[in-house]
Amino acid sequence: LGHGICDSDTGKPMPLGRGVLLGVTINGINKGQRGDPGEIRGSFKSEKLGAVIGNTDRGVFGIYSEIPRSVYGAIRVARKDEVKGGAATILCTLEDGVTREYKAELSSIDTSAEGGRCFTVKITDPELIKQTGGIVQGMSGSPIIQNGKLVGAVTHVLVSDPTRGYGIFIENMLDAME
């Protein structure tokens, strides 16, 4: 996810013994608009895909039972000092169940940031904006790619402007996984 599953009262990641990783069917989208972040609605599938083993402020981590198939194949990981302001893409799966690449711009990069707000993501892809309004709840963890490398994941939407949100460096997530 790029952020933990947090207690609504404390804002801190909830303790986790172990969990099950399940697939999801997307049932609909509530489009985001100023003052309303919107959401992707879905329901869990019964097939177990793996185990969830950690819940940290830098992500939820687990192990797949089998390596998932991806049309994108393996992708190199970028160090945080390689992330630059400018063009990027995010991968996102919407109602048709197909993962697609959508245009975005990165800015306000803070290589010293530790949490889930390391840089700003602005959705610029007209099709994604048409379908979702930009970033909506349920997009957390959408991979962010720049110059052919995985640089991080979407973590938050700005309620005041759903075309904008935050991302976390993949390097920070990998450090938390250790």
Secondary structure, DSSP 4 states (H G I P E B T S, - for coil): --S--B-TTT-SBPP-S-EEEEEEEEEEEE--BTTB--EEEEEEEEEEEEEEEEEETTEEEEEESSPPP-TT---EEPPGGG--SEEEEEEEE-TTS-EEEEEEEEES--TT--SS-SEEEEE--HHHHHHHSSS-BT-TT-EEEETTEEEEEEEEEETTEEEEEEEEEHHHHHHHH-
